């Protein structure tokens, strides 16, 4: 089998195959970013059906979260917002650090019309 034939066979594997999953999971953060910016969804590692299914799943989980929060009495623990399903080519959002007291005070001053 020629290397060209092997490449064509691998490129046309279904997105859910073990080989394509391994290739997708081996991408670095820079490669994910490049794929997200310049990628074509129709040529991505997921089929359009999988992309739509992930969107629907995220929407349902978000609605469940909103329903629980809206119907809770405010006592007890607030549930965490659900994380969206990880998609190929999209890096997860970095965790934000909590605002320091100094930054909060400066923001409060700016909001209330004061100059720094």
N, C-alpha and C positions, 0 to 999 in steps of 0.2 A: 504494500500500500504506500502510495507516495505521501509526502508530508502535506502537500496541497489537499489531497483527498481527506486526510485526517483532520486538517484545519476546517474544511467545509463541513464535515460530519459533526465536529464539536460545536461549530457556530450555529448549527441548526438543531441542536438538542433542545428539548422543551425547558423552559425556565425552571421548572420544579425538579429537574434531574439532579442527581448527586453531584455530577461534574460541574454544572452551572452554579449550584449552590456553593460548592467549594471555591470556584473562581470568584463569585460575588463576595464571599466572606473573606477572601484573601486581599481584597482591595484596601489600599491605605486611605487615610483621611483625605489626602490631596487628590487621589484618584477619584474618590467619591465626589469631592467638590467639583472636579473637572467634569465628571459625568453628569452631575446635577445641572451645571451651568450650560454645557454644550450638548447634552444628550437629547436624543429624540425618543419620546416615550414609546412610540410604536416599535422602536428597535431596542428597547431596554431589556433588562434581565427578566422583567415580569411582563406577562401578556397584559393587554388592556383589560381583560376580564379580571385578572388578579388585582390590578390597580383599583378597579371599580369596587371589587369585593372588600379590599382593605379600607377604602373610603366609607363604604356602607358600615362596616364593622366599627370603625372609629366613630361614626355618627351615632350608632346605637349605644355604644359605651358612653359617649358624652351625654346623650339623652337620659340614660340610666343614672348617671352622676347628678345631673340637674334635678331629676325627679327625687332622688334621695335627699339632696340638699334642701330642695323646696319644701319637702314634707317632714323634715326633721324639726324638732322643737328647739333646737339650738343648744340643748344640753348634751353633754358627752363629746366624743371625738368627732371632728369633721372629717368625712372621707377624703382621701386624696384624689385629685383629678386624674383620670386615666391617661396613660401614655399612649400616643398613637402607635400603630403598628410600624415597625421599622421598615422603611422602603429602601430598595437598592438606589444608591446614588445620593442619599440624603443623610447627612450626619445628624446625630441627636443634638438637641439644643444643650449648650453648656449650662451647668448649674450656676445660678446667680448667687453672689455672696450677699448676705444681708447688709443693709445700709448702715454705715457707722453713725454714731450720734452727731458728730460734727457735720457730716454730709446732710443728715436729716434736718439739722438746725439751719444750715445754709439754704436748703431747698425751701423750708418753711418761710424763711426771710424773703427769698426771691418770689415765692407765690404771693406773699402779702404785700408786694410792691416795693420792697426794700432793695437797695443795691448792695452788692457785696464789696 
